[in-house]
């Protein structure tokens, strides 16, 4: 509508000033506008197919899945014995603190330009920013509880590197065999 008003103003103000009626004056505005719209559509379809809001919601879904997995695996690992092989697989499958922090940082980078985008959906830019603030407390709590997993993961790696030197606390020490000459 604004573009139509500009063309109408130009036609009504400059059109009558010419000795012969020239109603093709608007074409000097319409051709560049059509090219601009065509280039914008091609770029938004081929170069930028994902909106910022969609990207932010995808990162939020990934982050909540990671945090939910941490909580579920923490409860499951506390109910199991440390010697159980499934316990070690749970420890190895738990996402690291760095992965959670990197995902949270990617969400922050996405939110810098989310206000500039006009989106139609259930969550607006303000809703996503509020969720990010609330997730901050949850992530700090999950990161502090994941120190336990980091310790267990490092212990597992240490035991795998040097299996002969160290034994579990409940194992009986192996007797050294004397070499016969």
ZAKEBA-564389 format. One record per residue: residue number from 1; z, x, y of N, C-alpha, C in turn. Coordinates in nm, 3 decimals, decimal comma. Example, Ala and Ser with C-alpha at 12.3 -4.5 7.8 and 13.67 -1.06 7.14 Angstrom:
2
+-------+---------+---------+---------+---------+---------+---------+---------+---------+---------+
| zator |     n.w |     n.u |     n.v |    ca.w |    ca.u |    ca.v |     c.w |     c.u |     c.v |
+-------+---------+---------+---------+---------+---------+---------+---------+---------+---------+
|     1 |   0,780 |   1,319 |  -0,569 |   0,780 |   1,230 |  -0,450 |   0,780 |   1,320 |  -0,330 |
|     2 |   0,708 |   1,285 |  -0,225 |   0,714 |   1,367 |  -0,106 |   0,787 |   1,290 |   0,003 |
+-------+---------+---------+---------+---------+---------+---------+---------+---------+---------+
This chain:
181
+-------+---------+---------+---------+---------+---------+---------+---------+---------+---------+
| zator |     n.w |     n.u |     n.v |    ca.w |    ca.u |    ca.v |     c.w |     c.u |     c.v |
+-------+---------+---------+---------+---------+---------+---------+---------+---------+---------+
|     1 |   0,000 |   0,082 |  -0,120 |   0,000 |   0,000 |   0,000 |   0,000 |   0,086 |   0,126 |
|     2 |   0,071 |   0,197 |   0,122 |   0,074 |   0,286 |   0,240 |  -0,064 |   0,345 |   0,262 |
|     3 |  -0,129 |   0,384 |   0,152 |  -0,264 |   0,440 |   0,165 |  -0,361 |   0,335 |   0,220 |
|     4 |  -0,346 |   0,210 |   0,175 |  -0,431 |   0,103 |   0,226 |  -0,408 |   0,078 |   0,374 |
|     5 |  -0,283 |   0,090 |   0,418 |  -0,253 |   0,073 |   0,561 |  -0,315 |   0,184 |   0,643 |
|     6 |  -0,312 |   0,306 |   0,590 |  -0,373 |   0,419 |   0,662 |  -0,523 |   0,396 |   0,677 |
|     7 |  -0,589 |   0,355 |   0,570 |  -0,734 |   0,330 |   0,576 |  -0,764 |   0,214 |   0,671 |
|     8 |  -0,680 |   0,108 |   0,665 |  -0,700 |  -0,005 |   0,757 |  -0,684 |   0,037 |   0,903 |
|     9 |  -0,585 |   0,119 |   0,931 |  -0,564 |   0,166 |   1,069 |  -0,683 |   0,249 |   1,117 |
|    10 |  -0,733 |   0,336 |   1,031 |  -0,847 |   0,420 |   1,069 |  -0,969 |   0,334 |   1,092 |
|    11 |  -0,994 |   0,237 |   1,004 |  -1,111 |   0,151 |   1,019 |  -1,101 |   0,064 |   1,145 |
|    12 |  -0,981 |   0,015 |   1,175 |  -0,968 |  -0,075 |   1,290 |  -0,960 |   0,001 |   1,423 |
|    13 |  -0,911 |   0,124 |   1,422 |  -0,900 |   0,197 |   1,548 |  -1,025 |   0,277 |   1,579 |
|    14 |  -1,083 |   0,343 |   1,481 |  -1,200 |   0,427 |   1,509 |  -1,331 |   0,357 |   1,482 |
|    15 |  -1,330 |   0,256 |   1,395 |  -1,453 |   0,186 |   1,361 |  -1,521 |   0,121 |   1,481 |
|    16 |  -1,449 |   0,044 |   1,562 |  -1,515 |  -0,021 |   1,678 |  -1,559 |   0,076 |   1,787 |
|    17 |  -1,509 |   0,198 |   1,787 |  -1,546 |   0,293 |   1,892 |  -1,686 |   0,350 |   1,873 |
|    18 |  -1,737 |   0,343 |   1,752 |  -1,872 |   0,394 |   1,728 |  -1,975 |   0,291 |   1,775 |
|    19 |  -2,095 |   0,341 |   1,824 |  -2,196 |   0,246 |   1,874 |  -2,253 |   0,157 |   1,763 |
|    20 |  -2,263 |   0,210 |   1,643 |  -2,309 |   0,129 |   1,530 |  -2,192 |   0,118 |   1,431 |
|    21 |  -2,175 |   0,002 |   1,370 |  -2,062 |  -0,012 |   1,276 |  -2,079 |   0,081 |   1,156 |
|    22 |  -1,982 |   0,166 |   1,133 |  -1,984 |   0,259 |   1,020 |  -1,864 |   0,227 |   0,931 |
|    23 |  -1,891 |   0,149 |   0,833 |  -1,782 |   0,112 |   0,743 |  -1,770 |   0,208 |   0,625 |
|    24 |  -1,842 |   0,317 |   0,629 |  -1,829 |   0,420 |   0,525 |  -1,728 |   0,527 |   0,564 |
|    25 |  -1,657 |   0,507 |   0,673 |  -1,558 |   0,604 |   0,718 |  -1,443 |   0,619 |   0,617 |
|    26 |  -1,410 |   0,513 |   0,548 |  -1,299 |   0,518 |   0,452 |  -1,333 |   0,602 |   0,329 |
|    27 |  -1,464 |   0,623 |   0,306 |  -1,502 |   0,704 |   0,189 |  -1,452 |   0,847 |   0,201 |
|    28 |  -1,436 |   0,897 |   0,323 |  -1,383 |   1,032 |   0,338 |  -1,237 |   1,041 |   0,294 |
|    29 |  -1,168 |   0,928 |   0,282 |  -1,032 |   0,926 |   0,231 |  -1,028 |   0,890 |   0,082 |
|    30 |  -1,119 |   0,802 |   0,042 |  -1,112 |   0,749 |  -0,095 |  -1,156 |   0,853 |  -0,198 |
|    31 |  -1,261 |   0,930 |  -0,169 |  -1,307 |   1,030 |  -0,266 |  -1,200 |   1,136 |  -0,296 |
|    32 |  -1,139 |   1,198 |  -0,196 |  -1,034 |   1,296 |  -0,228 |  -0,913 |   1,232 |  -0,299 |
|    33 |  -0,882 |   1,106 |  -0,261 |  -0,770 |   1,040 |  -0,327 |  -0,800 |   1,015 |  -0,474 |
|    34 |  -0,921 |   0,976 |  -0,508 |  -0,958 |   0,955 |  -0,648 |  -0,952 |   1,085 |  -0,727 |
|    35 |  -0,998 |   1,192 |  -0,666 |  -0,992 |   1,323 |  -0,734 |  -0,847 |   1,365 |  -0,755 |
|    36 |  -0,764 |   1,343 |  -0,654 |  -0,621 |   1,378 |  -0,664 |  -0,553 |   1,299 |  -0,776 |
|    37 |  -0,582 |   1,169 |  -0,785 |  -0,521 |   1,086 |  -0,889 |  -0,571 |   1,129 |  -1,027 |
|    38 |  -0,699 |   1,161 |  -1,039 |  -0,755 |   1,203 |  -1,168 |  -0,694 |   1,335 |  -1,213 |
|    39 |  -0,682 |   1,431 |  -1,121 |  -0,621 |   1,560 |  -1,157 |  -0,475 |   1,541 |  -1,194 |
|    40 |  -0,404 |   1,454 |  -1,120 |  -0,263 |   1,427 |  -1,151 |  -0,247 |   1,364 |  -1,288 |
|    41 |  -0,333 |   1,269 |  -1,323 |  -0,325 |   1,206 |  -1,455 |  -0,355 |   1,305 |  -1,567 |
|    42 |  -0,458 |   1,387 |  -1,549 |  -0,492 |   1,486 |  -1,653 |  -0,377 |   1,585 |  -1,671 |
|    43 |  -0,317 |   1,631 |  -1,562 |  -0,207 |   1,726 |  -1,572 |  -0,084 |   1,663 |  -1,638 |
|    44 |  -0,054 |   1,538 |  -1,603 |   0,064 |   1,476 |  -1,662 |   0,043 |   1,442 |  -1,809 |
|    45 |  -0,079 |   1,422 |  -1,851 |  -0,103 |   1,391 |  -1,992 |  -0,119 |   1,518 |  -2,076 |
|    46 |  -0,193 |   1,615 |  -2,025 |  -0,223 |   1,734 |  -2,106 |  -0,126 |   1,849 |  -2,084 |
|    47 |  -0,085 |   1,874 |  -1,962 |  -0,002 |   1,992 |  -1,933 |   0,146 |   1,959 |  -1,940 |
|    48 |   0,188 |   1,845 |  -1,883 |   0,329 |   1,808 |  -1,880 |   0,350 |   1,675 |  -1,953 |
|    49 |   0,337 |   1,671 |  -2,087 |   0,348 |   1,542 |  -2,156 |   0,491 |   1,490 |  -2,169 |
|    50 |   0,592 |   1,574 |  -2,152 |   0,732 |   1,532 |  -2,168 |   0,797 |   1,522 |  -2,031 |
|    51 |   0,862 |   1,410 |  -2,007 |   0,930 |   1,395 |  -1,879 |   1,064 |   1,470 |  -1,882 |
|    52 |   1,118 |   1,494 |  -1,766 |   1,246 |   1,565 |  -1,756 |   1,358 |   1,482 |  -1,815 |
|    53 |   1,353 |   1,352 |  -1,795 |   1,455 |   1,263 |  -1,850 |   1,450 |   1,265 |  -2,003 |
|    54 |   1,331 |   1,262 |  -2,059 |   1,317 |   1,267 |  -2,205 |   1,368 |   1,399 |  -2,260 |
|    55 |   1,340 |   1,507 |  -2,191 |   1,387 |   1,639 |  -2,235 |   1,540 |   1,647 |  -2,229 |
|    56 |   1,600 |   1,593 |  -2,121 |   1,745 |   1,595 |  -2,107 |   1,812 |   1,511 |  -2,216 |
|    57 |   1,754 |   1,396 |  -2,247 |   1,811 |   1,312 |  -2,352 |   1,797 |   1,377 |  -2,489 |
|    58 |   1,688 |   1,450 |  -2,511 |   1,673 |   1,523 |  -2,637 |   1,778 |   1,632 |  -2,652 |
|    59 |   1,805 |   1,703 |  -2,544 |   1,907 |   1,808 |  -2,547 |   2,045 |   1,746 |  -2,567 |
|    60 |   2,071 |   1,631 |  -2,504 |   2,199 |   1,562 |  -2,524 |   2,216 |   1,519 |  -2,669 |
|    61 |   2,110 |   1,468 |  -2,730 |   2,118 |   1,427 |  -2,871 |   2,146 |   1,548 |  -2,961 |
|    62 |   2,079 |   1,658 |  -2,933 |   2,101 |   1,780 |  -3,013 |   2,244 |   1,831 |  -2,997 |
|    63 |   2,294 |   1,827 |  -2,875 |   2,429 |   1,875 |  -2,846 |   2,535 |   1,788 |  -2,913 |
|    64 |   2,519 |   1,657 |  -2,905 |   2,617 |   1,570 |  -2,970 |   2,612 |   1,582 |  -3,121 |
|    65 |   2,494 |   1,606 |  -3,178 |   2,485 |   1,628 |  -3,322 |   2,556 |   1,757 |  -3,362 |
|    66 |   2,540 |   1,861 |  -3,281 |   2,608 |   1,987 |  -3,310 |   2,760 |   1,971 |  -3,303 |
|    67 |   2,807 |   1,901 |  -3,200 |   2,952 |   1,882 |  -3,184 |   3,009 |   1,792 |  -3,292 |
|    68 |   2,934 |   1,689 |  -3,332 |   2,979 |   1,603 |  -3,442 |   2,985 |   1,679 |  -3,573 |
|    69 |   2,890 |   1,769 |  -3,595 |   2,892 |   1,850 |  -3,716 |   3,012 |   1,944 |  -3,719 |
|    70 |   3,048 |   1,998 |  -3,606 |   3,164 |   2,088 |  -3,599 |   3,290 |   2,013 |  -3,637 |
|    71 |   3,306 |   1,893 |  -3,581 |   3,427 |   1,815 |  -3,608 |   3,435 |   1,775 |  -3,755 |
|    72 |   3,325 |   1,727 |  -3,811 |   3,325 |   1,683 |  -3,951 |   3,351 |   1,800 |  -4,045 |
|    73 |   3,289 |   1,913 |  -4,016 |   3,308 |   2,029 |  -4,104 |   3,447 |   2,089 |  -4,091 |
|    74 |   3,506 |   2,076 |  -3,974 |   3,643 |   2,125 |  -3,957 |   3,739 |   2,044 |  -4,042 |
|    75 |   3,724 |   1,914 |  -4,041 |   3,811 |   1,829 |  -4,123 |   3,787 |   1,852 |  -4,272 |
|    76 |   3,662 |   1,870 |  -4,311 |   3,630 |   1,893 |  -4,452 |   3,682 |   2,028 |  -4,499 |
|    77 |   3,668 |   2,130 |  -4,417 |   3,711 |   2,264 |  -4,459 |   3,863 |   2,276 |  -4,469 |
|    78 |   3,936 |   2,196 |  -4,391 |   4,081 |   2,201 |  -4,400 |   4,134 |   2,134 |  -4,526 |
|    79 |   4,055 |   2,050 |  -4,589 |   4,096 |   1,983 |  -4,711 |   4,059 |   2,062 |  -4,837 |
|    80 |   3,982 |   2,168 |  -4,822 |   3,934 |   2,243 |  -4,939 |   4,009 |   2,375 |  -4,952 |
|    81 |   4,000 |   2,431 |  -5,072 |   4,060 |   2,561 |  -5,099 |   3,966 |   2,670 |  -5,049 |
|    82 |   4,024 |   2,779 |  -5,002 |   3,944 |   2,887 |  -4,945 |   3,861 |   2,958 |  -5,052 |
|    83 |   3,904 |   2,950 |  -5,178 |   3,829 |   3,017 |  -5,286 |   3,710 |   2,935 |  -5,333 |
|    84 |   3,703 |   2,813 |  -5,294 |   3,594 |   2,726 |  -5,335 |   3,464 |   2,773 |  -5,269 |
|    85 |   3,356 |   2,790 |  -5,346 |   3,230 |   2,837 |  -5,287 |   3,173 |   2,739 |  -5,183 |
|    86 |   3,202 |   2,611 |  -5,198 |   3,155 |   2,514 |  -5,099 |   3,221 |   2,537 |  -4,964 |
|    87 |   3,343 |   2,587 |  -4,965 |   3,412 |   2,615 |  -4,839 |   3,336 |   2,720 |  -4,760 |
|    88 |   3,289 |   2,823 |  -4,830 |   3,215 |   2,930 |  -4,762 |   3,080 |   2,880 |  -4,713 |
|    89 |   3,018 |   2,790 |  -4,788 |   2,889 |   2,736 |  -4,742 |   2,909 |   2,648 |  -4,618 |
|    90 |   3,023 |   2,578 |  -4,610 |   3,053 |   2,498 |  -4,491 |   3,071 |   2,589 |  -4,370 |
|    91 |   3,141 |   2,700 |  -4,391 |   3,162 |   2,794 |  -4,280 |   3,029 |   2,851 |  -4,232 |
|    92 |   2,939 |   2,882 |  -4,324 |   2,810 |   2,939 |  -4,285 |   2,718 |   2,837 |  -4,218 |
|    93 |   2,733 |   2,709 |  -4,251 |   2,646 |   2,606 |  -4,194 |   2,692 |   2,559 |  -4,056 |
|    94 |   2,813 |   2,592 |  -4,018 |   2,866 |   2,547 |  -3,889 |   2,793 |   2,619 |  -3,776 |
|    95 |   2,747 |   2,546 |  -3,674 |   2,677 |   2,613 |  -3,564 |   2,772 |   2,706 |  -3,487 |
|    96 |   2,717 |   2,812 |  -3,434 |   2,800 |   2,908 |  -3,363 |   2,831 |   2,859 |  -3,222 |
|    97 |   2,931 |   2,920 |  -3,164 |   2,967 |   2,884 |  -3,026 |   2,854 |   2,918 |  -2,930 |
|    98 |   2,786 |   3,029 |  -2,955 |   2,675 |   3,067 |  -2,867 |   2,564 |   2,963 |  -2,869 |
|    99 |   2,534 |   2,907 |  -2,987 |   2,430 |   2,804 |  -2,995 |   2,469 |   2,681 |  -2,915 |
|   100 |   2,596 |   2,643 |  -2,920 |   2,641 |   2,526 |  -2,843 |   2,636 |   2,556 |  -2,694 |
|   101 |   2,681 |   2,675 |  -2,653 |   2,679 |   2,711 |  -2,512 |   2,536 |   2,722 |  -2,459 |
|   102 |   2,445 |   2,774 |  -2,540 |   2,305 |   2,785 |  -2,497 |   2,242 |   2,647 |  -2,481 |
|   103 |   2,273 |   2,556 |  -2,570 |   2,221 |   2,421 |  -2,559 |   2,277 |   2,352 |  -2,435 |
|   104 |   2,405 |   2,374 |  -2,408 |   2,469 |   2,316 |  -2,288 |   2,407 |   2,375 |  -2,161 |
|   105 |   2,377 |   2,504 |  -2,162 |   2,313 |   2,567 |  -2,046 |   2,171 |   2,513 |  -2,027 |
|   106 |   2,101 |   2,487 |  -2,137 |   1,966 |   2,429 |  -2,125 |   1,973 |   2,289 |  -2,064 |
|   107 |   2,079 |   2,215 |  -2,095 |   2,097 |   2,084 |  -2,033 |   2,118 |   2,097 |  -1,883 |
|   108 |   2,195 |   2,196 |  -1,842 |   2,217 |   2,218 |  -1,699 |   2,090 |   2,256 |  -1,626 |
|   109 |   2,006 |   2,336 |  -1,691 |   1,878 |   2,374 |  -1,629 |   1,786 |   2,253 |  -1,616 |
|   110 |   1,790 |   2,164 |  -1,712 |   1,705 |   2,046 |  -1,707 |   1,749 |   1,950 |  -1,598 |
|   111 |   1,878 |   1,944 |  -1,571 |   1,929 |   1,847 |  -1,474 |   1,903 |   1,886 |  -1,329 |
|   112 |   1,856 |   2,006 |  -1,304 |   1,832 |   2,046 |  -1,165 |   1,719 |   1,966 |  -1,101 |
|   113 |   1,618 |   1,929 |  -1,177 |   1,503 |   1,857 |  -1,122 |   1,496 |   1,711 |  -1,166 |
|   114 |   1,599 |   1,662 |  -1,233 |   1,591 |   1,526 |  -1,287 |   1,595 |   1,420 |  -1,178 |
|   115 |   1,654 |   1,450 |  -1,063 |   1,661 |   1,354 |  -0,953 |   1,523 |   1,326 |  -0,892 |
|   116 |   1,431 |   1,421 |  -0,904 |   1,299 |   1,405 |  -0,843 |   1,207 |   1,316 |  -0,924 |
|   117 |   1,245 |   1,285 |  -1,045 |   1,157 |   1,211 |  -1,134 |   1,195 |   1,063 |  -1,134 |
|   118 |   1,097 |   0,979 |  -1,127 |   1,119 |   0,835 |  -1,136 |   1,102 |   0,794 |  -1,282 |
|   119 |   1,208 |   0,749 |  -1,345 |   1,202 |   0,712 |  -1,485 |   1,247 |   0,568 |  -1,502 |
|   120 |   1,195 |   0,507 |  -1,605 |   1,236 |   0,372 |  -1,641 |   1,302 |   0,383 |  -1,778 |
|   121 |   1,430 |   0,355 |  -1,784 |   1,501 |   0,366 |  -1,909 |   1,643 |   0,317 |  -1,894 |
|   122 |   1,719 |   0,332 |  -1,999 |   1,858 |   0,285 |  -1,996 |   1,951 |   0,382 |  -1,927 |
|   123 |   1,921 |   0,511 |  -1,935 |   2,006 |   0,612 |  -1,871 |   1,933 |   0,671 |  -1,751 |
|   124 |   1,993 |   0,660 |  -1,637 |   1,934 |   0,719 |  -1,517 |   1,982 |   0,863 |  -1,502 |
|   125 |   1,936 |   0,927 |  -1,397 |   1,975 |   1,066 |  -1,373 |   2,126 |   1,076 |  -1,347 |
|   126 |   2,182 |   0,979 |  -1,276 |   2,326 |   0,981 |  -1,248 |   2,407 |   0,964 |  -1,377 |
|   127 |   2,359 |   0,879 |  -1,468 |   2,429 |   0,859 |  -1,595 |   2,432 |   0,988 |  -1,677 |
|   128 |   2,320 |   1,059 |  -1,679 |   2,314 |   1,183 |  -1,755 |   2,404 |   1,289 |  -1,692 |
|   129 |   2,411 |   1,293 |  -1,560 |   2,501 |   1,389 |  -1,494 |   2,647 |   1,357 |  -1,523 |
|   130 |   2,682 |   1,229 |  -1,529 |   2,819 |   1,191 |  -1,564 |   2,850 |   1,231 |  -1,708 |
|   131 |   2,754 |   1,211 |  -1,798 |   2,773 |   1,253 |  -1,937 |   2,792 |   1,403 |  -1,948 |
|   132 |   2,719 |   1,478 |  -1,867 |   2,732 |   1,624 |  -1,870 |   2,873 |   1,667 |  -1,828 |
|   133 |   2,928 |   1,601 |  -1,726 |   3,064 |   1,633 |  -1,682 |   3,165 |   1,602 |  -1,791 |
|   134 |   3,148 |   1,490 |  -1,860 |   3,241 |   1,453 |  -1,967 |   3,225 |   1,545 |  -2,088 |
|   135 |   3,103 |   1,588 |  -2,114 |   3,079 |   1,678 |  -2,227 |   3,141 |   1,816 |  -2,205 |
|   136 |   3,165 |   1,850 |  -2,081 |   3,224 |   1,980 |  -2,051 |   3,360 |   1,995 |  -2,119 |
|   137 |   3,443 |   1,891 |  -2,112 |   3,575 |   1,897 |  -2,176 |   3,562 |   1,902 |  -2,328 |
|   138 |   3,469 |   1,827 |  -2,381 |   3,451 |   1,823 |  -2,527 |   3,404 |   1,959 |  -2,578 |
|   139 |   3,314 |   2,022 |  -2,504 |   3,261 |   2,151 |  -2,547 |   3,369 |   2,259 |  -2,541 |
|   140 |   3,452 |   2,255 |  -2,440 |   3,561 |   2,354 |  -2,431 |   3,655 |   2,337 |  -2,550 |
|   141 |   3,687 |   2,214 |  -2,586 |   3,773 |   2,190 |  -2,702 |   3,709 |   2,234 |  -2,832 |
|   142 |   3,581 |   2,203 |  -2,848 |   3,511 |   2,243 |  -2,970 |   3,498 |   2,394 |  -2,979 |
|   143 |   3,473 |   2,459 |  -2,867 |   3,458 |   2,606 |  -2,867 |   3,590 |   2,673 |  -2,902 |
|   144 |   3,699 |   2,616 |  -2,855 |   3,828 |   2,677 |  -2,889 |   3,861 |   2,659 |  -3,037 |
|   145 |   3,825 |   2,544 |  -3,094 |   3,850 |   2,526 |  -3,237 |   3,752 |   2,605 |  -3,323 |
|   146 |   3,637 |   2,642 |  -3,265 |   3,540 |   2,717 |  -3,343 |   3,575 |   2,865 |  -3,353 |
|   147 |   3,676 |   2,909 |  -3,282 |   3,724 |   3,045 |  -3,301 |   3,767 |   3,069 |  -3,445 |
|   148 |   3,819 |   2,964 |  -3,507 |   3,857 |   2,969 |  -3,649 |   3,736 |   2,998 |  -3,735 |
|   149 |   3,625 |   2,931 |  -3,708 |   3,504 |   2,953 |  -3,787 |   3,447 |   3,092 |  -3,763 |
|   150 |   3,452 |   3,138 |  -3,641 |   3,402 |   3,272 |  -3,613 |   3,483 |   3,377 |  -3,689 |
|   151 |   3,613 |   3,358 |  -3,693 |   3,699 |   3,450 |  -3,768 |   3,667 |   3,446 |  -3,916 |
|   152 |   3,650 |   3,328 |  -3,971 |   3,618 |   3,316 |  -4,113 |   3,479 |   3,371 |  -4,144 |
|   153 |   3,384 |   3,350 |  -4,055 |   3,249 |   3,401 |  -4,077 |   3,249 |   3,554 |  -4,077 |
|   154 |   3,323 |   3,613 |  -3,983 |   3,331 |   3,760 |  -3,978 |   3,404 |   3,815 |  -4,100 |
|   155 |   3,506 |   3,745 |  -4,146 |   3,577 |   3,786 |  -4,266 |   3,484 |   3,782 |  -4,386 |
|   156 |   3,403 |   3,678 |  -4,397 |   3,307 |   3,668 |  -4,506 |   3,205 |   3,781 |  -4,500 |
|   157 |   3,153 |   3,810 |  -4,383 |   3,056 |   3,919 |  -4,369 |   3,120 |   4,053 |  -4,404 |
|   158 |   3,244 |   4,071 |  -4,363 |   3,315 |   4,195 |  -4,393 |   3,336 |   4,210 |  -4,543 |
|   159 |   3,374 |   4,102 |  -4,609 |   3,394 |   4,108 |  -4,755 |   3,264 |   4,129 |  -4,830 |
|   160 |   3,155 |   4,077 |  -4,778 |   3,027 |   4,096 |  -4,845 |   2,977 |   4,239 |  -4,830 |
|   161 |   3,011 |   4,303 |  -4,720 |   2,968 |   4,442 |  -4,699 |   3,048 |   4,538 |  -4,785 |
|   162 |   3,175 |   4,511 |  -4,801 |   3,262 |   4,600 |  -4,877 |   3,337 |   4,522 |  -4,986 |
|   163 |   3,268 |   4,478 |  -5,091 |   3,335 |   4,395 |  -5,191 |   3,429 |   4,472 |  -5,284 |
|   164 |   3,406 |   4,600 |  -5,305 |   3,486 |   4,674 |  -5,401 |   3,619 |   4,720 |  -5,342 |
|   165 |   3,623 |   4,742 |  -5,213 |   3,744 |   4,797 |  -5,153 |   3,853 |   4,693 |  -5,132 |
|   166 |   3,814 |   4,568 |  -5,108 |   3,911 |   4,466 |  -5,074 |   3,906 |   4,352 |  -5,175 |
|   167 |   4,022 |   4,297 |  -5,203 |   4,031 |   4,187 |  -5,296 |   4,102 |   4,071 |  -5,228 |
|   168 |   4,085 |   3,954 |  -5,285 |   4,155 |   3,837 |  -5,234 |   4,304 |   3,853 |  -5,261 |
|   169 |   4,391 |   3,788 |  -5,186 |   4,536 |   3,807 |  -5,202 |   4,588 |   3,767 |  -5,341 |
|   170 |   4,526 |   3,671 |  -5,408 |   4,577 |   3,626 |  -5,537 |   4,519 |   3,701 |  -5,656 |
|   171 |   4,425 |   3,789 |  -5,633 |   4,366 |   3,863 |  -5,745 |   4,456 |   3,978 |  -5,785 |
|   172 |   4,452 |   4,007 |  -5,915 |   4,529 |   4,121 |  -5,964 |   4,451 |   4,248 |  -5,936 |
|   173 |   4,521 |   4,353 |  -5,899 |   4,449 |   4,479 |  -5,872 |   4,388 |   4,534 |  -6,000 |
|   174 |   4,272 |   4,591 |  -5,988 |   4,203 |   4,649 |  -6,102 |   4,262 |   4,786 |  -6,130 |
|   175 |   4,277 |   4,811 |  -6,257 |   4,328 |   4,941 |  -6,295 |   4,215 |   5,043 |  -6,294 |
|   176 |   4,251 |   5,160 |  -6,247 |   4,151 |   5,265 |  -6,243 |   4,143 |   5,330 |  -6,380 |
|   177 |   4,019 |   5,350 |  -6,421 |   3,999 |   5,415 |  -6,550 |   3,997 |   5,565 |  -6,528 |
|   178 |   4,061 |   5,634 |  -6,619 |   4,062 |   5,779 |  -6,611 |   3,934 |   5,833 |  -6,674 |
|   179 |   3,882 |   5,933 |  -6,611 |   3,760 |   5,994 |  -6,664 |   3,799 |   6,091 |  -6,774 |
|   180 |   3,727 |   6,083 |  -6,879 |   3,749 |   6,174 |  -6,992 |   3,650 |   6,291 |  -6,980 |
|   181 |   3,703 |   6,404 |  -7,002 |   3,618 |   6,522 |  -6,995 |   3,581 |   6,574 |  -7,129 |
+-------+---------+---------+---------+---------+---------+---------+---------+---------+---------+
